[in-house]
Amino acid sequence: MARTGTIERRQGRWYAKLSLGDGRRKKVALPRGISEAMARNLAEKMAEDLAAGVFVPPPPRGGATATAGDLESVEQWCTRWCRWRREKGYSSVKDDEGRLKNHVFAEFGSRPIKRVTRKDIERLVEKLDAKALAGEISWKTAVNVWAVVTKMFKDACRSKLLSLRAREDNPCTDVEGPDRGGAKAKCFLYPSEFIAFVTCEKVPLLWRRLVAVAVYLGVRAGELEALEWDDIDIEHGKVTIHRSIDREDGATKGTKSEETRPFGLEPNLMPLLWQMCVDAGGKGRVFPGMPRPRDLAEKLRDYLKLAGVTRAELFISDATRINLRWHDLRASTVTWMAVRGETAEKIMQRVGHEDWDTMKKYLRTAEALAVAFGEVFPALPPGLLGAGVPSALSPFLPNLPKQQRGGRDSNPRPPA
């Protein structure tokens, strides 16, 4: 049976009554000013540490009242930490709050952040591994929780924001994290599947254009939603990705890497962008009516089926595979560029990748599939474009029929 310790209150102060294992009892004065719940929590913690042989004495019992910093719990500190990260524009705050609530606070959320020990962290890792082994969570979830925990304790002792510094040490130091499992196989679209999608008139025009632009640019969903016509220079074939839309509150923020990414447009995308720019009057967002983030993946798969794309691995999620998500359109971009023979540096600059190990996987896949892969970034179907493609763009449109390029008398330019 786990030792929980007991408490008693004398002369306005809480005391923990601990069993030493040899029949004797030890009474330890707790900091002044704490609540009964905090006292019980501290007593439980001390009893567990005694049983594990890692008992750490409480703050000095010289009668001083505990400060707010001494008493601030992990959960209270994390509330301030997450608020600061949200103000800084971190996109993962909402997910991280869920990870803390579901897996961390139950272990030591009510304990003072100054009192969390290496043993607490090791117990958390042990429980995360047990949950993953039992199938309650995936190994990837366990790793994500561990990433949040290591980051929070790093900031608790080294944050540039001095008010967040609550510790002198990091209890996660040299602690082995949760076990990793095998990575699930992810999806991308072949060019033939992409063409089937963008030519299917049963699929709404907005969705066909969304997918076309997403694949030919290789941007994240938030970056695509934030893209404005001022960011695109069709005449010189350039686009600049420098902002994103926060999926939580819809606010505009920087890119995930906080870097601006200028790169050249795919020639076969330029006619579509030109027509869309004319239709929009050259102002505002490229996709002002972009669907909600939570609808993107599900509707993408539904419309692929409607277009006759039925490759099983696009729609199956199991222990080793994950179905096609909207984010995997970026995987399509990367794979297509690798098949075309682009350098890793150029690909990473365009899509904003920073993980070289991930890039190597794409390069190996491209090498294995290149022979029968199909033409990457092919000409888009006329049904997406509309009439009046300007002759000024003709050098960029080698695959566009001459009669669709327009002549000297039909040469409108996108509005300035």
DRENDO-1510 file (C-alpha; in Angstrom, 1 decimal, always signed):
<recs>
REC; n; res; u; v; w
REC; 1; MET; +0.0; +0.0; +0.0 .
REC; 2; ALA; +1.3; +3.5; -0.9 .
REC; 3; ARG; +2.3; +5.6; +2.0 .
REC; 4; THR; +0.3; +8.8; +2.0 .
REC; 5; GLY; +1.4; +10.5; +5.3 .
REC; 6; THR; -1.0; +12.4; +7.5 .
REC; 7; ILE; -1.3; +15.9; +8.7 .
REC; 8; GLU; -2.3; +17.8; +11.8 .
REC; 9; ARG; -2.7; +21.5; +12.6 .
REC; 10; ARG; -1.2; +23.0; +15.7 .
REC; 11; GLN; -1.0; +26.7; +16.6 .
REC; 12; GLY; -2.0; +27.8; +13.1 .
REC; 13; ARG; +0.5; +25.6; +11.3 .
REC; 14; TRP; +0.3; +22.3; +9.4 .
REC; 15; TYR; +2.6; +19.4; +10.3 .
REC; 16; ALA; +3.2; +16.2; +8.3 .
REC; 17; LYS; +3.3; +13.0; +10.3 .
REC; 18; LEU; +5.4; +10.5; +8.5 .
REC; 19; SER; +6.2; +6.8; +9.1 .
REC; 20; LEU; +9.9; +6.0; +9.1 .
REC; 21; GLY; +9.4; +2.3; +8.4 .
REC; 22; ASP; +10.7; +1.1; +11.7 .
REC; 23; GLY; +7.6; +1.9; +13.7 .
REC; 24; ARG; +8.7; +5.4; +14.6 .
REC; 25; ARG; +6.9; +8.5; +13.4 .
REC; 26; LYS; +8.4; +11.7; +12.3 .
REC; 27; LYS; +6.6; +15.1; +12.5 .
REC; 28; VAL; +7.7; +17.7; +10.0 .
REC; 29; ALA; +6.7; +21.3; +10.1 .
REC; 30; LEU; +5.3; +22.6; +6.8 .
REC; 31; PRO; +5.6; +26.1; +5.4 .
REC; 32; ARG; +3.2; +28.6; +7.0 .
REC; 33; GLY; +0.3; +30.0; +5.1 .
REC; 34; ILE; -0.5; +26.9; +3.0 .
REC; 35; SER; -3.9; +25.4; +2.5 .
REC; 36; GLU; -5.0; +22.1; +3.9 .
REC; 37; ALA; -5.0; +20.6; +0.3 .
REC; 38; MET; -1.4; +21.8; -0.2 .
REC; 39; ALA; -0.4; +20.4; +3.2 .
REC; 40; ARG; -1.9; +17.0; +2.3 .
REC; 41; ASN; -0.1; +17.1; -1.0 .
REC; 42; LEU; +3.2; +17.8; +0.6 .
REC; 43; ALA; +2.7; +15.1; +3.2 .
REC; 44; GLU; +2.0; +12.6; +0.5 .
REC; 45; LYS; +5.0; +13.7; -1.5 .
REC; 46; MET; +7.3; +13.4; +1.6 .
REC; 47; ALA; +5.9; +9.9; +2.4 .
REC; 48; GLU; +6.6; +8.7; -1.2 .
REC; 49; ASP; +10.1; +10.1; -1.0 .
REC; 50; LEU; +10.8; +8.4; +2.3 .
REC; 51; ALA; +9.6; +5.1; +0.9 .
REC; 52; ALA; +11.9; +5.6; -2.2 .
REC; 53; GLY; +14.8; +6.7; -0.1 .
REC; 54; VAL; +15.0; +10.2; -1.7 .
REC; 55; PHE; +13.5; +12.3; +1.0 .
REC; 56; VAL; +14.2; +16.0; +0.7 .
REC; 57; PRO; +13.5; +18.2; +3.8 .
REC; 58; PRO; +10.9; +20.9; +3.5 .
REC; 59; PRO; +11.8; +24.6; +3.7 .
REC; 60; PRO; +13.5; +25.7; +7.0 .
REC; 61; ARG; +11.1; +25.6; +9.9 .
REC; 62; GLY; +12.3; +28.8; +11.5 .
REC; 63; GLY; +8.8; +30.2; +11.6 .
REC; 64; ALA; +9.0; +32.3; +8.4 .
REC; 65; THR; +5.9; +32.4; +6.3 .
REC; 66; ALA; +6.2; +30.8; +2.9 .
REC; 67; THR; +6.4; +33.2; +0.0 .
REC; 68; ALA; +4.2; +33.1; -3.0 .
REC; 69; GLY; +7.0; +31.7; -5.0 .
REC; 70; ASP; +7.5; +28.9; -2.5 .
REC; 71; LEU; +3.9; +27.9; -2.7 .
REC; 72; GLU; +3.1; +28.4; -6.5 .
REC; 73; SER; +2.0; +25.0; -7.8 .
REC; 74; VAL; +3.0; +23.4; -11.1 .
REC; 75; GLU; -0.5; +24.0; -12.4 .
REC; 76; GLN; -0.4; +27.7; -11.4 .
REC; 77; TRP; +3.0; +28.3; -12.9 .
REC; 78; CYS; +2.0; +26.5; -16.1 .
REC; 79; THR; -1.0; +28.9; -16.4 .
REC; 80; ARG; +1.4; +31.9; -16.4 .
REC; 81; TRP; +3.8; +30.0; -18.7 .
REC; 82; CYS; +1.2; +29.2; -21.3 .
REC; 83; ARG; -0.2; +32.7; -21.2 .
REC; 84; TRP; +3.3; +34.1; -21.9 .
REC; 85; ARG; +3.8; +31.6; -24.8 .
REC; 86; ARG; +0.4; +32.5; -26.3 .
REC; 87; GLU; +1.4; +36.1; -26.2 .
REC; 88; LYS; +4.7; +35.2; -27.9 .
REC; 89; GLY; +2.7; +33.5; -30.8 .
REC; 90; TYR; +3.5; +29.9; -30.1 .
REC; 91; SER; +1.1; +27.8; -32.2 .
REC; 92; SER; +1.2; +24.7; -30.0 .
REC; 93; VAL; -0.1; +26.2; -26.7 .
REC; 94; LYS; -3.6; +24.8; -26.9 .
REC; 95; ASP; -2.3; +21.3; -27.5 .
REC; 96; ASP; +0.3; +21.7; -24.8 .
REC; 97; GLU; -2.3; +22.7; -22.3 .
REC; 98; GLY; -4.2; +19.5; -23.0 .
REC; 99; ARG; -1.1; +17.4; -22.6 .
REC; 100; LEU; -0.4; +19.0; -19.3 .
REC; 101; LYS; -3.9; +18.6; -18.0 .
REC; 102; ASN; -4.3; +15.0; -19.2 .
REC; 103; HIS; -0.9; +13.6; -18.2 .
REC; 104; VAL; +1.1; +15.9; -16.0 .
REC; 105; PHE; -1.2; +17.7; -13.5 .
REC; 106; ALA; -2.6; +14.4; -12.2 .
REC; 107; GLU; +1.0; +13.4; -11.2 .
REC; 108; PHE; +2.3; +16.6; -9.5 .
REC; 109; GLY; +0.1; +19.5; -10.7 .
REC; 110; SER; -0.8; +20.7; -7.2 .
REC; 111; ARG; +2.8; +20.5; -5.8 .
REC; 112; PRO; +4.9; +23.6; -5.6 .
REC; 113; ILE; +7.0; +23.8; -8.7 .
REC; 114; LYS; +10.1; +24.3; -6.5 .
REC; 115; ARG; +9.5; +20.9; -4.9 .
REC; 116; VAL; +9.3; +18.7; -8.0 .
REC; 117; THR; +12.2; +16.3; -7.9 .
REC; 118; ARG; +14.0; +14.1; -10.4 .
REC; 119; LYS; +12.1; +11.1; -8.9 .
REC; 120; ASP; +8.8; +12.8; -9.8 .
REC; 121; ILE; +9.9; +13.1; -13.4 .
REC; 122; GLU; +11.1; +9.5; -13.6 .
REC; 123; ARG; +7.7; +8.4; -12.3 .
REC; 124; LEU; +6.0; +10.4; -14.9 .
REC; 125; VAL; +8.1; +8.8; -17.7 .
REC; 126; GLU; +7.3; +5.4; -16.2 .
REC; 127; LYS; +3.6; +6.1; -16.3 .
REC; 128; LEU; +3.8; +7.4; -19.9 .
REC; 129; ASP; +5.5; +4.3; -21.0 .
REC; 130; ALA; +2.9; +2.2; -19.3 .
REC; 131; LYS; +0.1; +4.1; -20.9 .
REC; 132; ALA; +1.7; +3.6; -24.4 .
REC; 133; LEU; +2.3; -0.1; -23.7 .
REC; 134; ALA; -1.3; -0.6; -22.7 .
REC; 135; GLY; -2.5; +1.2; -25.9 .
REC; 136; GLU; -4.1; +4.1; -23.9 .
REC; 137; ILE; -2.0; +6.6; -25.8 .
REC; 138; SER; +0.4; +6.4; -28.7 .
REC; 139; TRP; +4.1; +6.5; -28.3 .
REC; 140; LYS; +4.1; +9.8; -30.2 .
REC; 141; THR; +1.7; +11.3; -27.6 .
REC; 142; ALA; +4.0; +10.2; -24.8 .
REC; 143; VAL; +7.0; +11.8; -26.6 .
REC; 144; ASN; +5.0; +15.1; -27.1 .
REC; 145; VAL; +4.1; +15.2; -23.4 .
REC; 146; TRP; +7.8; +14.7; -22.6 .
REC; 147; ALA; +8.7; +17.5; -24.9 .
REC; 148; VAL; +6.3; +19.9; -23.0 .
REC; 149; VAL; +7.6; +18.8; -19.6 .
REC; 150; THR; +11.3; +19.3; -20.5 .
REC; 151; LYS; +10.5; +22.7; -22.0 .
REC; 152; MET; +8.5; +23.9; -19.1 .
REC; 153; PHE; +11.2; +23.0; -16.5 .
REC; 154; LYS; +13.9; +24.4; -18.7 .
REC; 155; ASP; +12.0; +27.7; -18.7 .
REC; 156; ALA; +11.3; +27.4; -15.0 .
REC; 157; CYS; +15.1; +27.8; -14.3 .
REC; 158; ARG; +16.4; +29.6; -17.4 .
REC; 159; SER; +13.6; +31.6; -19.0 .
REC; 160; LYS; +14.5; +35.0; -20.4 .
REC; 161; LEU; +11.4; +36.3; -18.6 .
REC; 162; LEU; +12.7; +36.6; -15.1 .
REC; 163; SER; +9.3; +36.3; -13.5 .
REC; 164; LEU; +9.0; +32.8; -14.8 .
REC; 165; ARG; +12.2; +31.6; -13.1 .
REC; 166; ALA; +11.0; +29.5; -10.2 .
REC; 167; ARG; +13.8; +27.0; -9.8 .
REC; 168; GLU; +17.6; +26.8; -9.5 .
REC; 169; ASP; +17.8; +23.4; -11.2 .
REC; 170; ASN; +16.1; +21.3; -13.9 .
REC; 171; PRO; +14.8; +18.0; -12.6 .
REC; 172; CYS; +14.6; +16.6; -16.1 .
REC; 173; THR; +18.4; +16.8; -16.6 .
REC; 174; ASP; +19.8; +13.3; -17.6 .
REC; 175; VAL; +16.3; +11.7; -17.2 .
REC; 176; GLU; +15.6; +9.2; -20.1 .
REC; 177; GLY; +12.4; +10.1; -21.9 .
REC; 178; PRO; +9.6; +7.8; -23.0 .
REC; 179; ASP; +10.2; +4.9; -25.4 .
REC; 180; ARG; +9.8; +5.6; -29.1 .
REC; 181; GLY; +7.9; +3.3; -31.4 .
REC; 182; GLY; +8.0; +2.9; -35.1 .
REC; 183; ALA; +6.9; +5.9; -37.2 .
REC; 184; LYS; +3.7; +5.4; -39.1 .
REC; 185; ALA; +3.8; +5.5; -42.9 .
REC; 186; LYS; +2.5; +8.8; -44.2 .
REC; 187; CYS; +0.8; +9.7; -47.5 .
REC; 188; PHE; +1.2; +11.9; -50.5 .
REC; 189; LEU; -0.6; +12.4; -53.7 .
REC; 190; TYR; +0.7; +11.1; -57.0 .
REC; 191; PRO; +0.5; +13.5; -59.9 .
REC; 192; SER; -2.2; +11.4; -61.6 .
REC; 193; GLU; -4.3; +11.5; -58.4 .
REC; 194; PHE; -3.9; +15.3; -58.2 .
REC; 195; ILE; -5.0; +15.7; -61.8 .
REC; 196; ALA; -8.1; +13.5; -61.2 .
REC; 197; PHE; -9.0; +15.8; -58.3 .
REC; 198; VAL; -8.5; +19.2; -59.9 .
REC; 199; THR; -10.3; +18.1; -63.1 .
REC; 200; CYS; -13.4; +16.7; -61.4 .
REC; 201; GLU; -16.2; +19.2; -61.8 .
REC; 202; LYS; -18.2; +17.4; -59.0 .
REC; 203; VAL; -15.6; +18.8; -56.6 .
REC; 204; PRO; -16.4; +22.5; -55.7 .
REC; 205; LEU; -14.1; +25.0; -57.6 .
REC; 206; LEU; -12.9; +26.5; -54.3 .
REC; 207; TRP; -11.6; +23.1; -53.2 .
REC; 208; ARG; -9.9; +22.3; -56.5 .
REC; 209; ARG; -8.1; +25.7; -56.4 .
REC; 210; LEU; -7.2; +25.3; -52.7 .
REC; 211; VAL; -5.5; +21.9; -53.4 .
REC; 212; ALA; -3.8; +23.1; -56.5 .
REC; 213; VAL; -2.3; +26.2; -54.8 .
REC; 214; ALA; -1.4; +24.2; -51.7 .
REC; 215; VAL; +0.5; +21.6; -53.6 .
REC; 216; TYR; +2.2; +23.9; -56.0 .
REC; 217; LEU; +3.4; +26.3; -53.2 .
REC; 218; GLY; +4.0; +23.7; -50.4 .
REC; 219; VAL; +2.8; +26.0; -47.6 .
REC; 220; ARG; +1.1; +25.1; -44.3 .
REC; 221; ALA; -2.7; +25.6; -44.0 .
REC; 222; GLY; -2.3; +28.7; -41.8 .
REC; 223; GLU; +0.2; +30.2; -44.2 .
REC; 224; LEU; -2.2; +29.6; -47.1 .
REC; 225; GLU; -5.0; +31.2; -45.3 .
REC; 226; ALA; -2.9; +34.3; -44.5 .
REC; 227; LEU; -1.6; +34.6; -48.1 .
REC; 228; GLU; -2.6; +38.0; -49.7 .
REC; 229; TRP; -2.2; +39.2; -53.2 .
REC; 230; ASP; +0.4; +41.7; -52.1 .
REC; 231; ASP; +2.6; +38.7; -51.2 .
REC; 232; ILE; +2.5; +37.4; -54.9 .
REC; 233; ASP; +4.5; +39.0; -57.8 .
REC; 234; ILE; +3.0; +37.2; -60.7 .
REC; 235; GLU; +4.8; +39.2; -63.3 .
REC; 236; HIS; +8.2; +38.2; -61.9 .
REC; 237; GLY; +7.1; +34.7; -60.7 .
REC; 238; LYS; +7.7; +35.1; -57.0 .
REC; 239; VAL; +5.8; +34.6; -53.8 .
REC; 240; THR; +6.8; +35.6; -50.2 .
REC; 241; ILE; +5.5; +33.5; -47.3 .
REC; 242; HIS; +5.9; +35.6; -44.1 .
REC; 243; ARG; +2.8; +35.1; -41.9 .
REC; 244; SER; +0.2; +32.6; -40.8 .
REC; 245; ILE; -3.2; +32.4; -39.2 .
REC; 246; ASP; -3.4; +31.1; -35.7 .
REC; 247; ARG; -5.9; +28.1; -35.7 .
REC; 248; GLU; -7.0; +28.9; -32.1 .
REC; 249; ASP; -8.1; +32.5; -32.4 .
REC; 250; GLY; -7.8; +33.4; -36.1 .
REC; 251; ALA; -5.1; +36.1; -35.4 .
REC; 252; THR; -2.3; +36.8; -37.8 .
REC; 253; LYS; +1.2; +35.8; -36.7 .
REC; 254; GLY; +4.6; +34.9; -38.1 .
REC; 255; THR; +5.5; +31.6; -39.7 .
REC; 256; LYS; +6.3; +28.5; -37.6 .
REC; 257; SER; +10.0; +29.1; -38.1 .
REC; 258; GLU; +9.6; +32.9; -37.6 .
REC; 259; GLU; +11.4; +33.3; -41.0 .
REC; 260; THR; +10.3; +34.8; -44.3 .
REC; 261; ARG; +10.5; +32.5; -47.2 .
REC; 262; PRO; +10.6; +34.0; -50.7 .
REC; 263; PHE; +10.7; +31.5; -53.7 .
REC; 264; GLY; +9.8; +31.2; -57.3 .
REC; 265; LEU; +6.3; +30.2; -58.5 .
REC; 266; GLU; +5.8; +27.0; -60.4 .
REC; 267; PRO; +5.2; +28.2; -64.0 .
REC; 268; ASN; +2.1; +26.0; -64.4 .
REC; 269; LEU; +0.5; +27.7; -61.3 .
REC; 270; MET; +0.8; +31.2; -62.7 .
REC; 271; PRO; -2.2; +31.2; -65.0 .
REC; 272; LEU; -4.5; +30.2; -62.1 .
REC; 273; LEU; -3.1; +32.8; -59.8 .
REC; 274; TRP; -3.4; +35.5; -62.5 .
REC; 275; GLN; -7.1; +34.6; -63.1 .
REC; 276; MET; -7.9; +34.5; -59.3 .
REC; 277; CYS; -6.1; +37.8; -58.9 .
REC; 278; VAL; -8.2; +39.5; -61.6 .
REC; 279; ASP; -11.4; +38.0; -60.1 .
REC; 280; ALA; -10.4; +39.3; -56.6 .
REC; 281; GLY; -9.5; +42.8; -57.8 .
REC; 282; GLY; -5.9; +42.2; -56.6 .
REC; 283; LYS; -6.8; +43.0; -53.0 .
REC; 284; GLY; -7.1; +41.0; -49.8 .
REC; 285; ARG; -6.5; +37.4; -49.1 .
REC; 286; VAL; -6.0; +34.8; -51.9 .
REC; 287; PHE; -8.6; +32.5; -50.1 .
REC; 288; PRO; -10.9; +34.7; -48.1 .
REC; 289; GLY; -13.4; +31.8; -47.7 .
REC; 290; MET; -11.0; +29.1; -46.6 .
REC; 291; PRO; -12.7; +26.3; -44.8 .
REC; 292; ARG; -12.3; +25.7; -41.1 .
REC; 293; PRO; -9.1; +23.9; -40.1 .
REC; 294; ARG; -11.0; +20.9; -38.6 .
REC; 295; ASP; -12.8; +20.4; -41.9 .
REC; 296; LEU; -9.8; +20.4; -44.2 .
REC; 297; ALA; -8.6; +16.8; -43.9 .
REC; 298; GLU; -12.0; +15.1; -43.8 .
REC; 299; LYS; -13.4; +17.0; -46.7 .
REC; 300; LEU; -10.2; +16.5; -48.7 .
REC; 301; ARG; -10.6; +12.7; -48.4 .
REC; 302; ASP; -14.3; +12.9; -49.2 .
REC; 303; TYR; -13.7; +14.9; -52.4 .
REC; 304; LEU; -10.8; +12.6; -53.4 .
REC; 305; LYS; -13.3; +9.7; -53.4 .
REC; 306; LEU; -15.8; +11.8; -55.3 .
REC; 307; ALA; -13.1; +12.3; -57.9 .
REC; 308; GLY; -12.5; +8.6; -58.2 .
REC; 309; VAL; -9.2; +8.5; -56.3 .
REC; 310; THR; -9.5; +5.3; -54.3 .
REC; 311; ARG; -5.9; +4.2; -53.3 .
REC; 312; ALA; -6.5; +2.4; -50.0 .
REC; 313; GLU; -3.6; +3.9; -48.1 .
REC; 314; LEU; -5.0; +7.4; -48.5 .
REC; 315; PHE; -8.0; +6.5; -46.3 .
REC; 316; ILE; -6.7; +3.9; -43.8 .
REC; 317; SER; -5.4; +4.6; -40.3 .
REC; 318; ASP; -4.0; +1.7; -38.3 .
REC; 319; ALA; -1.0; +0.7; -36.2 .
REC; 320; THR; +1.5; +1.3; -39.0 .
REC; 321; ARG; -0.3; +3.8; -41.3 .
REC; 322; ILE; -2.0; +7.1; -41.1 .
REC; 323; ASN; -4.5; +8.4; -43.6 .
REC; 324; LEU; -4.1; +11.5; -45.8 .
REC; 325; ARG; -4.3; +14.8; -43.9 .
REC; 326; TRP; -4.3; +18.3; -45.3 .
REC; 327; HIS; -0.8; +18.7; -44.0 .
REC; 328; ASP; +0.3; +15.8; -46.3 .
REC; 329; LEU; -0.2; +18.1; -49.3 .
REC; 330; ARG; +3.1; +19.6; -48.2 .
REC; 331; ALA; +4.5; +16.1; -48.3 .
REC; 332; SER; +3.3; +15.9; -51.9 .
REC; 333; THR; +5.2; +19.1; -52.7 .
REC; 334; VAL; +8.4; +17.9; -51.1 .
REC; 335; THR; +8.2; +14.5; -52.8 .
REC; 336; TRP; +7.5; +16.0; -56.2 .
REC; 337; MET; +10.4; +18.4; -55.9 .
REC; 338; ALA; +12.7; +15.5; -54.9 .
REC; 339; VAL; +11.5; +13.5; -57.8 .
REC; 340; ARG; +12.3; +16.4; -60.1 .
REC; 341; GLY; +15.8; +16.4; -58.7 .
REC; 342; GLU; +15.8; +19.6; -56.6 .
REC; 343; THR; +18.5; +19.9; -53.9 .
REC; 344; ALA; +17.5; +19.3; -50.3 .
REC; 345; GLU; +18.5; +22.9; -49.4 .
REC; 346; LYS; +16.1; +24.3; -52.0 .
REC; 347; ILE; +13.3; +22.1; -50.9 .
REC; 348; MET; +13.8; +23.0; -47.2 .
REC; 349; GLN; +13.9; +26.7; -48.0 .
REC; 350; ARG; +10.6; +26.5; -49.9 .
REC; 351; VAL; +8.5; +24.6; -47.5 .
REC; 352; GLY; +10.2; +25.8; -44.2 .
REC; 353; HIS; +11.5; +22.4; -43.1 .
REC; 354; GLU; +14.3; +22.4; -40.5 .
REC; 355; ASP; +14.6; +18.6; -39.8 .
REC; 356; TRP; +17.3; +17.1; -42.0 .
REC; 357; ASP; +16.4; +13.5; -40.9 .
REC; 358; THR; +12.9; +14.0; -42.2 .
REC; 359; MET; +14.2; +15.4; -45.5 .
REC; 360; LYS; +16.4; +12.3; -46.0 .
REC; 361; LYS; +13.3; +10.1; -45.8 .
REC; 362; TYR; +11.6; +12.1; -48.6 .
REC; 363; LEU; +14.7; +11.9; -50.8 .
REC; 364; ARG; +14.9; +8.1; -50.3 .
REC; 365; THR; +11.2; +7.8; -51.2 .
REC; 366; ALA; +11.7; +9.9; -54.3 .
REC; 367; GLU; +14.7; +7.9; -55.4 .
REC; 368; ALA; +12.7; +4.6; -55.1 .
REC; 369; LEU; +9.6; +5.9; -56.9 .
REC; 370; ALA; +11.0; +8.2; -59.6 .
REC; 371; VAL; +10.9; +5.9; -62.6 .
REC; 372; ALA; +7.1; +5.5; -62.8 .
REC; 373; PHE; +6.1; +8.5; -60.7 .
REC; 374; GLY; +4.5; +10.7; -63.4 .
REC; 375; GLU; +5.0; +14.3; -64.4 .
REC; 376; VAL; +5.3; +16.6; -61.3 .
REC; 377; PHE; +3.7; +20.0; -61.2 .
REC; 378; PRO; +1.8; +19.4; -64.5 .
REC; 379; ALA; -0.2; +22.0; -66.4 .
REC; 380; LEU; -3.5; +22.7; -64.7 .
REC; 381; PRO; -6.8; +22.0; -66.5 .
REC; 382; PRO; -8.5; +25.0; -68.3 .
REC; 383; GLY; -11.5; +24.5; -66.1 .
REC; 384; LEU; -9.6; +26.0; -63.2 .
REC; 385; LEU; -8.4; +29.1; -65.1 .
REC; 386; GLY; -11.1; +31.0; -67.0 .
REC; 387; ALA; -10.5; +33.1; -70.1 .
REC; 388; GLY; -8.0; +35.8; -70.8 .
REC; 389; VAL; -4.6; +34.6; -69.8 .
REC; 390; PRO; -2.2; +37.5; -70.6 .
REC; 391; SER; +0.4; +37.2; -73.3 .
REC; 392; ALA; +2.9; +38.8; -70.8 .
REC; 393; LEU; +2.9; +35.4; -69.1 .
REC; 394; SER; +3.5; +33.3; -72.2 .
REC; 395; PRO; +7.2; +32.7; -71.5 .
REC; 396; PHE; +6.1; +31.0; -68.2 .
REC; 397; LEU; +3.4; +28.9; -69.8 .
REC; 398; PRO; +5.0; +26.3; -72.0 .
REC; 399; ASN; +2.2; +23.8; -71.6 .
REC; 400; LEU; -0.7; +26.2; -72.1 .
REC; 401; PRO; -2.3; +26.1; -75.6 .
REC; 402; LYS; -1.7; +29.3; -77.6 .
REC; 403; GLN; -5.3; +30.2; -78.0 .
REC; 404; GLN; -5.7; +30.3; -74.2 .
REC; 405; ARG; -2.8; +32.8; -73.7 .
REC; 406; GLY; -4.5; +35.8; -75.1 .
REC; 407; GLY; -3.3; +38.3; -77.7 .
REC; 408; ARG; -2.1; +41.9; -77.7 .
REC; 409; ASP; -5.7; +43.1; -77.5 .
REC; 410; SER; -6.6; +40.8; -74.6 .
REC; 411; ASN; -3.8; +41.4; -72.2 .
REC; 412; PRO; -5.2; +42.5; -68.9 .
REC; 413; ARG; -2.8; +42.6; -66.0 .
REC; 414; PRO; -3.7; +41.8; -62.4 .
REC; 415; PRO; -4.8; +44.9; -60.6 .
REC; 416; ALA; -1.9; +46.8; -58.9 .
</recs>
